[in-house]
Amino acid sequence: MTPERQMVDVEGRAVRVSHLEKVMYPTTGMTKAEVMNYSVGVAPALLAQLRDRPVTRIRWPDGVEGEKFFEKNTPRGAPAWVRRQKIRAAPGSDDEGAELELPFLDDLAGLVWAANQGALELHTPQWRVGPRGKVHRPDRLVVDLDPGPPAGLDACAKVAHLVADRLRADGLDAIVPVTSGSKGMQLYARLPGTQTVMEVRQYAHDLAYEIAAANSNLVVAIMKKDLRGGKVLIDWSQNHPSKTTITPYSLRGREVPHAAAPRWWDEIRPGLQQLTPEEVVARFAERGDPFSDGGG
């Protein structure tokens, strides 16, 4: 019988874990131990996405049917080996101007620690932080595609190709589609890190409005819900310095467990579906990481 609390060795780090049998997703019975096993299965790819990005966690200590809460700061009692950095909150955020002590998940032990905390969702900004706390310019652009019912992933797939064609025409070739694990998907485009965050945000804004104007039967760029029925919102706002997005490979805290799953472009077609954690692990083992080859 497994003890309620125990110390485990993860690559030389001591991590306290507890209640490994706790069911985090009641609809499927996925336990905390299985959440940790998922993190292990995709760790090389997930850690590459988390590298040098502060992590906002959404925690469900009692599973997805219980209460959840957002956590930006490093919590009290975090292991001493969890890297943290004091960073002033960006303009436009709820805690604008406050000095935050933000955590970074650098290794497998950090992933196990976060999973033990019930941190099912890991959210990160589009910028990285240097070793001395310097916030770098964004190294990626993200476009969120959010379908308004009855539109779904098939409509998102069509819009994804429209967006990718425009990005490629502007010289951005490393583009990876990610089914979000929720309703829609994101597109990530690698940037050289030379533009300011507000320049990137303005570019994303202009791109969204131009595509919406040319495809008004399918696309909107305005967030008003009464305009979105049956169309796909191109949400450009996630490029704001105060915003974060779900990290590729992170689980989602939904009724049924799915993950934010990087995809190859040959998959972005009718019939596209969200992927379960088991499917993401199997695909990663078989095909590798779409981000590793610069765009799937």
C-alpha positions in Angstrom: 0.0 0.0 0.0 1.4 3.4 -1.0 2.0 5.9 1.8 0.0 9.1 1.6 3.2 11.2 1.6 6.6 10.2 0.5 9.9 11.5 -0.8 11.0 10.4 -4.2 14.3 10.9 -6.0 13.9 12.5 -9.4 17.2 12.8 -11.3 19.0 13.5 -8.0 16.4 15.9 -6.5 14.2 15.0 -3.6 10.6 15.7 -4.4 7.8 15.2 -1.8 4.7 13.6 -3.4 1.4 12.8 -1.8 -1.9 11.0 -2.5 -0.7 9.6 -5.8 -3.9 7.6 -6.1 -6.1 10.7 -6.0 -8.3 10.9 -9.1 -7.8 14.1 -11.0 -10.1 13.5 -13.9 -13.2 11.5 -12.6 -14.6 10.9 -16.1 -11.7 8.7 -17.0 -10.2 7.9 -13.6 -6.8 9.5 -14.4 -4.9 9.8 -11.2 -2.2 12.1 -9.9 0.4 9.4 -10.5 -0.8 9.1 -14.1 -0.5 12.9 -14.5 3.1 12.6 -13.4 3.7 9.8 -15.8 2.3 11.9 -18.6 4.9 14.7 -17.7 7.6 12.1 -17.8 6.5 10.8 -21.2 6.7 14.2 -22.9 9.4 15.8 -20.6 12.0 16.6 -23.2 9.5 18.5 -25.4 7.6 20.1 -22.6 10.8 21.3 -20.9 12.0 22.8 -24.2 8.8 24.9 -24.2 9.2 25.9 -20.6 12.9 26.8 -20.7 13.5 30.3 -19.3 9.8 31.2 -19.3 8.1 31.9 -15.9 5.2 29.6 -15.3 1.8 30.6 -14.2 0.0 27.5 -12.9 -3.7 26.8 -12.7 -4.1 24.3 -9.9 -6.9 21.8 -9.1 -5.7 20.4 -5.8 -8.8 18.1 -5.6 -9.1 17.3 -9.3 -11.0 19.0 -12.1 -14.4 18.7 -10.3 -13.0 20.7 -7.4 -12.0 24.3 -6.9 -9.2 25.8 -9.1 -7.0 28.8 -8.6 -4.3 30.7 -10.6 -0.9 31.0 -9.1 1.8 33.3 -10.4 4.2 33.6 -7.5 6.4 30.8 -6.2 4.4 29.3 -3.3 5.7 29.0 0.2 7.2 25.7 0.8 8.5 25.2 -2.7 11.7 23.3 -2.8 14.9 25.4 -2.6 16.0 24.0 -6.0 13.0 25.5 -7.8 14.5 28.4 -9.7 12.7 31.7 -9.1 13.3 35.3 -10.3 11.9 38.6 -9.1 10.2 40.3 -12.0 8.0 43.4 -12.0 4.5 42.7 -13.4 4.0 44.0 -16.9 1.7 47.0 -17.7 -1.8 46.0 -18.3 -1.8 43.0 -15.8 -4.0 42.8 -12.8 -0.9 43.3 -10.5 0.8 45.9 -12.7 3.9 47.3 -11.1 4.1 44.7 -8.3 7.3 42.8 -7.9 6.6 39.1 -8.3 8.8 36.1 -7.5 8.1 33.9 -10.5 9.0 30.2 -10.7 10.7 28.4 -13.6 10.4 24.6 -14.3 13.8 23.6 -15.5 13.8 19.9 -15.1 11.8 16.7 -14.6 11.8 17.2 -10.9 10.1 20.6 -11.4 7.4 18.9 -13.5 6.8 16.3 -10.9 6.6 18.9 -8.2 4.1 20.9 -10.2 2.0 17.8 -10.9 2.0 17.0 -7.2 0.6 20.5 -6.5 -2.3 19.8 -8.8 -1.0 22.2 -11.4 -2.6 20.6 -14.4 -2.3 23.7 -16.6 1.1 25.4 -17.2 0.9 28.8 -18.9 3.8 30.8 -20.2 4.5 34.2 -21.9 5.9 34.7 -25.4 9.2 36.0 -23.9 12.1 34.4 -22.0 14.1 35.6 -19.0 17.9 35.8 -19.0 20.1 34.4 -16.2 20.2 37.8 -14.5 16.5 38.5 -14.7 16.5 40.4 -17.9 13.3 40.1 -19.8 14.1 39.4 -23.4 12.1 40.5 -26.4 9.5 37.9 -27.6 11.0 34.9 -29.5 7.6 33.7 -30.7 4.3 35.1 -32.0 1.1 33.2 -31.1 -2.3 33.4 -32.8 -5.2 31.8 -30.9 -8.0 30.4 -33.0 -11.3 30.2 -31.0 -14.3 28.8 -32.8 -17.8 30.1 -32.1 -20.4 27.3 -32.2 -21.5 25.6 -34.4 -18.0 26.1 -35.8 -15.4 23.7 -34.5 -11.9 22.4 -35.2 -12.6 21.8 -38.9 -13.2 25.6 -39.3 -10.1 26.3 -37.2 -8.1 24.1 -39.6 -9.2 26.2 -42.6 -8.3 29.4 -40.8 -5.0 28.0 -39.7 -3.9 27.5 -43.3 -5.0 31.1 -44.1 -2.9 32.5 -41.2 0.1 30.3 -42.0 0.1 31.4 -45.6 0.2 35.0 -44.6 2.9 34.4 -42.0 5.0 32.6 -44.6 4.5 35.4 -47.1 6.0 37.7 -44.4 9.0 35.5 -44.0 8.0 33.5 -40.9 8.6 29.9 -41.9 8.8 28.1 -38.5 5.1 27.8 -37.8 3.7 25.0 -35.6 -0.1 24.4 -35.1 -1.2 23.2 -31.7 -4.6 21.8 -30.9 -5.4 23.5 -27.6 -6.8 20.6 -25.6 -10.0 22.7 -25.3 -12.1 24.0 -28.2 -9.7 25.5 -30.7 -6.0 25.7 -31.6 -3.0 28.0 -31.6 -0.3 28.8 -34.2 3.2 29.6 -33.0 5.7 31.3 -35.3 9.3 31.6 -34.3 10.6 35.2 -34.1 14.2 36.4 -34.3 13.8 38.4 -31.0 14.5 41.8 -32.6 11.0 43.3 -32.3 9.6 44.8 -29.1 6.6 43.1 -27.6 4.3 45.9 -28.7 5.6 45.7 -32.3 4.8 42.0 -32.3 1.4 42.7 -30.8 0.6 45.3 -33.5 1.7 42.9 -36.2 -0.6 40.2 -34.9 -3.5 42.7 -34.6 -3.0 43.8 -38.2 -2.8 40.2 -39.5 -6.0 39.2 -37.7 -8.0 42.2 -39.0 -6.7 41.8 -42.6 -7.6 38.1 -42.7 -11.0 38.7 -41.1 -11.7 41.4 -43.7 -10.9 39.1 -46.6 -12.8 36.1 -45.2 -15.7 37.7 -43.3 -17.9 34.6 -43.8 -15.5 32.5 -41.7 -13.3 34.8 -39.6 -13.7 37.6 -37.0 -11.0 39.6 -35.2 -13.4 41.3 -32.7 -14.0 39.5 -29.5 -17.7 40.4 -29.1 -19.6 37.2 -28.7 -22.6 38.2 -30.7 -20.3 38.4 -33.8 -18.7 35.0 -33.4 -21.5 32.5 -34.1 -20.3 30.0 -36.6 -17.0 31.8 -37.2 -13.4 31.6 -35.9 -12.0 34.4 -33.8 -8.4 35.1 -34.5 -7.3 36.2 -31.1 -4.2 38.3 -31.5 -4.2 39.7 -27.9 -2.1 36.9 -26.4 1.0 38.7 -27.6 0.6 41.4 -25.0 3.4 41.5 -22.4 1.0 40.7 -19.6 -0.5 37.7 -21.3 0.3 34.0 -21.2 -0.9 31.0 -23.2 -1.2 27.4 -22.5 2.2 25.8 -22.9 2.4 23.3 -25.7 2.3 19.8 -24.2 0.5 21.0 -21.0 -2.5 19.1 -19.9 -5.9 21.0 -19.7 -8.1 21.1 -16.7 -11.3 20.0 -18.5 -13.9 17.3 -17.7 -12.1 14.9 -20.1 -8.3 15.0 -20.1 -6.8 16.4 -23.3 -3.4 18.1 -23.9 -2.2 21.1 -25.9 -0.8 19.0 -28.7 1.7 20.2 -31.3 0.7 18.9 -34.7 2.2 18.5 -38.2 0.7 20.4 -41.0 -0.5 17.3 -42.8 -2.9 16.7 -39.9 -4.5 20.1 -40.2 -7.5 19.0 -42.3 -11.1 18.0 -41.9 -11.6 15.6 -39.1 -9.0 17.2 -36.8 -9.6 16.2 -33.2 -8.2 17.1 -29.8 -5.7 14.5 -28.4 -5.7 12.7 -25.1 -2.5 12.5 -23.0 -2.0 8.9 -24.0 -2.2 9.9 -27.7 0.3 12.7 -27.2 2.8 10.5 -25.5 2.5 7.8 -28.2 2.9 10.3 -31.0 5.9 12.0 -29.4 7.6 8.6 -29.0 6.8 7.7 -32.6 7.2 11.0 -34.5 9.1 13.4 -32.2 8.3 17.0 -31.6 7.0 19.3 -34.4 8.8 22.2 -32.8 12.2 20.5 -33.1 12.2 20.7 -36.9 11.0 24.3 -37.0 7.4 23.9 -38.0 6.1 20.4 -38.4 
